[in-house]
Amino acid sequence: MNVSSNLPPDSYEKLSRLMHTKDIFSFFVLIIAAIIYYLKLNFDTWYKAHAPYITMLLCQMDMLYVNCVCVLKACFKKIDDNLTNLRELVVNDEPHLLRRIYHEHRNSFLLMELRALKKQHRAINDTVQMLNTIFSLQLLATIILTFIELTFHLYHHVTRWKDNIEKLGMNNIGGQLFDLFSIISMIYYSVKIILIVWVCETGKDRSVKIGITVHDLLNNISDKKLKVELQLFSLQILQRENAFSAKDLIVDVTLLVAIVSNITTYLLILIQFLIAEKFCNISSQNPSQYSSQIHSAMA
């Protein structure tokens, strides 16, 4: 609330559209998944009845994290826009009759603006670090659950496609409900992790762009006091890396690529175990048929 108090109303209007859209979408997806979940399972253990509630609670916390990062990204953008306006004011400087007095007043104004922006940037840095501390365990839980859910739901669809039989003793309707629940879960977890990575990556890019704008402004200013203030600003940016992380695990595109590659690796391992199990069953029933299967597989 403190760091976002300087944001203009139109920024909040744009943010509110994104926040309400994703919150409403995730809520209705989880409601549909919960209905299918309650229809398809017999609650023989206590934790099955509480699983949708825990999933919705984790979803709301993840959406709260995304909202916070979106607000911080808008704050970074506001600082960068103000620095860009200062640079345009310096570059487009026109001749003035009382040039010395004009430059003294202008430089005093720029100096106050830079100090105010540097103070705002420091406050946003502290907020980013506090956000990383508060949401670290939750982000780790989200990443681990996303990896597990996507891996085993994909494996379920591979086995259903391979064997074309009903799993876990379900009837036809139960199997179809489980397939629908599995598809909805994969869409939900995929969209959620992509949204988290996207907002963290764009927020980090906004922070990096501030450093570029500061260096551009530094190259276009000759006043010594302004140069010193810009150098201090640049040093502050270098010392405080505004990366959104979870226990030293940076949330960016590299993390998303690592999740996808690991899911693919473990899915291939599970498929290999499935093929090995089939070969073992064939060998125990008919050794000659097992030998022919091995030769065909090698071919």
N, C-alpha and C positions, 0 to 999 in steps of 0.2 A: 504493500500500500504506500509506503514511504517513497520508494524509488520510482513508482509509476505515477506519482502525483503531478508530474510535469508533462505527462502525455496529453495531447489534444483530444477532444471528444471524438473526432473522426477515426482516430486510431482504435479507440475502444469499440466503436461501432463495427469496424472491420473484424476486430478480434472476437466480438460477441457472435458474429455470424459463424465463424469457424468453430468456436467453443460449443455453441448450442447445436450445430449440425452434428458434430462428432459425438456429443453426449447423447443426443436423441437416437442416433443410429446405433450406438453401442448398447443403449438401454433396451431397445426393441429386439436387437439380435439376441441379447442374453435372455430376455423374456421368452422368445420363441424356443431357444435352446433349453431353458428350464422346463417348459411345458413338455417338450419331447423327452427330456431326461426323466421326468416323473412318470410319463406314460410307458417308457420302455423297460424300467427296472423294477424289480421286487426289492423292497428295502429290508434286506435281511440284516444289515448292520447300521448302526446309528449314524455314521459319518456320511452315508450316501444322501441322507435327507438334507444335510447342511452344506453339501458341496456347491449347489447353485448360489447359496447366500455368500459363501466365501469367495466364489468366483466374481460375483457382482461387487463385493466389497473391494477386492483387488482391482477390478476394472475402474471403479470410481476413484481410487487412489492414483492409478495410472493416469486417468484423465485429468485429475487435479495437478499432477506433475506436468503434463503437457500444457495445461493452462498457464502455470507459473512460468514455464520456459517461453511460451508465446509472449507473455507480458515483458519478460526480460529482453527478448529479441526486439520487441517494439521500442524498449528503452535504448538499446544499442543503436537502433536505426535513428532515433531522435537525436542522439549525440552526434552520429555521423552526419546527419542532415545539417545540424547547426555548424559543425566544422566545415562542411562544404559551403555553406552560406558565408562563413568568415573568409574562406579562401577566395570566393568570387568577389567579395568586397575588397580584398587586397589586390587581386589581379586586375579588376576593372576600375582601379583607382583613376579618377579623372583630375586634371589640373584644377587648382583652387586658388583664389586670389590671396587669401590669408593662409598660405600653405603650411607654415610652421605651426600656427595655432590649430589649424585643422588636423594636422597629423598628430599633434599632442593629444587632442581630445579623442581622435579615432583610436590611437594606440592604447590610451587609457581604457576606452570601452572594450577593445579586443582583449586586453589583459584581464579585465574583470570577467569577461565571457569565458576565457580559457580556464581561469581558476574555478569558475562555477561548473564548467563541463568536466574538469578534472575531478572535482569533488563528487559530482554525480557518478562519474565512471568508477570511482573508488567505492561508492556505496553499492553500485550494481555488482562490482567484483565480490564484495563481502556477501551479497545476497546469493550469488552463484555458488560460492563456497558453502554457505549454510544450506542451500538447496541440495548440494551433493552429499552433505553429511546426513541430512534428514531422510532422503529418499534412497540411500545407497542399498540398504537391505531389501527394500521393496523392488528396486530395479533388478537386483540380482535374482530375486524370486521370480519376477516376470520373465527374465531372459531364460532361466532354467526351465520354467513351466512351458514357455513357448517352444523350446528345443524338444522337450519330452513329448508334448502334445502333438506337435507336427510330425515328429519321427514315427510315433506309434499309430497315429491316425493314417498316415501314408502307408505304413506297413499293413494296416488292416485292409485298406483298399487294394493293395497288391495281392494279399492272400485271397480276398474275395474274388478278385478278377482271375486269379490263378486257379483256384479250386472250384469256384462257383457253387459253394455250399454255405449253409448257415452256420455261424459260429456261436459258441457258448450255449448251445442248445436252444436258440431262439427259433420261433416259428417264422413264417414268411413275413408277416406284418412287423414282428419285432426286429427282424433283420433289416427291413427297409427303414424303420424308425432309427435304428442304430446308424445306418449309412447316412441318413439325413442329418442326424446329430453330429456325426463325424465331419461331414462337409461344412456344416455351419461353424463348428469349432475351429476347423482349419482356416476358414475365411476370417473369423474373428481374431484369432491369434496372429495371423499374417498381417492383417490390416493394422492391428494395434502395434506390433513391433516396427512396422514400416513407418507409422505415424510418429512414434517416439524417436526413431533414428532420424527421420526427416526434420523434426522440429529442433532436435539437438544439433544436427549438422548445420542447418541454416542459422541457428543462433550463434554457433561458433564462427561461421563465415561473417556474420555481421560484426562480431567483435574484432576479427582480423581486419576487416575493412576500415575500422576506426584507426588502426595503426598506419595503414596506407595513406589515409587522408591526412593524418598528423604529419607524416613525412612530406607529403606534397605541400602542405601549408608551410612547413619549415623551410622548404626550398624557395618559397616565394616571398619570404619576409626578411627584411634587413634590420629591423629594430632589434637591439641587443636584449632588451628585457623580454620581448616576445619570444625570441629565440631560446632564451634560457627556460622560459615557461613551457615552451613546446618540447624542449629536450627532457625536462622533468616529466612531462606528460608521456612522452615516448618511453622513458625509462619505467614509468609506472605500468604501461601496457606490456612491456617485455617481462617484467617481474611477476605479473599476475596473468597466468594463462586461463582464459575463460572457457575451459573445456568442461562439458557436462559429463560426469563420470559416476560410476558405481563401484566403490572400493578399488580405486586405481584402474578400473576398466572403463576406457573411454567409449562413450556411446556415440558412434559415428558410422559412416558407411562401411568402414573396415570391419566393425563388429557385425553388421548385417551380412557381409560377404562371408565372414567366418561361421556364422550360424547356418547359412545356406550350405556351405561346403561340408560342415560337420554333419548336418542332417543327411545330406547325400551319402556321405561316407558310411554312417551307421545304418542307413537304410540298405545300402548294398551289402553290408555285413549280415544284417538280418535276413536278406533274401538268400545269401549264400548258405546260411544255416537252414533255411527252409528247403533249398535244393538238396543239401546234404541229408536232411531228414527223409526226404522222399527217396533218395538213392538207398539209404539204409533200410527203409521199409521194403523196397523192391528186392534188395539182396537177401533179406531174411525170408521173403516169400518165394522167390524164384532166382537163384544165382545166375542162370544162363541169361535171363532177361536183364539182370543187373549189368552183366558184362556187355551186352549189346547197347544198353543205355550209356555206359561209360564211353564206348567207342564212338557213338553218335555225338555225344557231348564234346569229345575231343575233336571230332571232325568239324 
